[in-house]
């Protein structure tokens, strides 16, 4: 996954994959998903410098 997310987000994506279908961990999965989403779209939304996902 590093190819798509970079090193930091790749680890978060792995964690999300492990818990996403577990009902008792829904809130944790939502938090991880939103964090990944925010990092992937940070540059576009906030008009900041490119991040590792952009590169």
Secondary structure by P-SEA (a helix, b strand, c coil): ccccccaaaaaaaaaaaaccccccaaaaaaaaaaaaaaaaacccccccccccccc
